Amino acid sequence: MPASDPAPSSRPGFFGFALHYAFRSLGRNPRRTLLTVTTVALSAVVTIVASRYSTALMSLWREGATNTGLAHAQIHTQGYLRQPDGLSLAQTIVGGGPLERSLAGDPFVTALSPRLKFEGIISAKDKTVYFLGIGVDPKRELEVSPSLFNPGNPEGHDQGTFLSGTEKEAATIGMGLAETLNLHLGDEATLVTQTVTGAVNGIDIVIRGIVDVPLPSFSRRLVYVNLEHARRLLRLPNRYTELAVRVTDPAELPAWIDAHSQAAAAEKLELAGWWQIDPVIPKVERIWHSAVGLISTLLFLSAALSVLNIIFMTVAERTVEIGTLMAIGARARDIRRLFALEAALIGLVGGCLGVLGGNAVVLAMNLVGMPIASPFSSGTYVVRPTMSLMINIAVLVGAVVVCMLASIPPSRKASSVDPTQAFRGQIT
């Protein structure tokens, strides 16, 4: 070829020739090609299904936690979450403050629930144990935590009613505590605690509800009482220890918290999101996604090894063809591009099949639902994964890129061949 002639890769129609050559090469050994494409497709299917299931599961976990007491956000006095157990006047908030009034009129906020947390001992039927008490307004608490108490759930174990707006002595206790003290609906018990001034005070309660809490250590200690009853017990009129907040769109919660943190700080209060109050959930989420990422990486590595093997075999079988192409003017980079395009086709076909198969599985899981025992309350949750365009694009692009990278070693070997040796069927 004269020195002034352009390289084949720069001539019009070269890409069409290379594409035709790649398709023809893949069709020479359909069984081997099918095996390699299937490996790529299975890697894509597992990646999509595992990714969408883990995302749906973590979303359900976050929703379950915020709907059973954690709430979307909480307001406390500064340093409250870092202080040891116990209750002091400095840890309480005066009801009806400027921030509370502002949030009550915020359209982004759907519900607010003041809580008064305390601790002490509960006595019933000649038994006395330690308890953790939470004084709440029944109606407002269930607006903030709609899944906290569900006695109508056929798969759950909640019993009775969640407190009462009229009966101040009503209480709801954990199932573990009910079993420890042998308490049933309608039984009476006595709560004894220390007030913020150091005095000892006690009140009588009537068990109106029993809530099934999966965490045994919490279930054996939990007592919900009416907020006003708790205030009378602790002698803290119009005060609470935290304000639970529920919002319309949890996805916008971080920005909303940033916008209101300064107003909270002006009142010497802290506004914290659920992930700051319970950092275990985001940590587990990162671990879970890392595990899914590791599995997907290993699967695509397996696919890459299959592609690497098939391209090496292709190079070994086509020594004469490679020599002929180089003899008529093909450059080393042209040879590399031919085999890279062949690998890209494997990745594209396998990736497309994997995306279709993976989304079919995700759609079936969404329609059927995957039941899982609730870690926050009685009963079960149903995980319903959804499809994601971004995940599909990422998996498809990843399959093509991985296959092209796998073709680099064999294509380099093919591009370094001496045409005279290739005509004799030798590649070193």
Secondary structure, DSSP 8 states (H G I E B T S, - for coil): --TTS--GGGSTTHHHHHHHHHHHHHHHSHHHHHHHHHHHHHHHHHHHHHHHHHHHHHHHHHHHHIIIII-SEEEEETTGGGS-S---GGG-EETT-HHHHHHHT-TTEEEEEEEEEEEEEEEETTEEEEEEEEEE-HHHHHHH-TTS--TT-TT---EE-S--SS-TTEEEEEHHHHHHHT--TT-EEEEEEE-TTS-EEEEEEEEEEEE--S-HHHHTTEEEEEHHHHHHHHT-TTEESEEEEEES-GGGHHHHHHHHHHHHHHTTEEEEEHHHH-THHHHHHHHHHHHHHHHHHHHHHHHHHHHHHHHHHHHHHTHHHHHHHHHTT--HHHHHHHHHHHHHHHHHHHHHHHHHHHHHHHHHHHHH-EEEE-SSSSSEEEE-----HHHHHHHHHHHHHHHHHHTHHHHHHHHT--HHHHHTT---
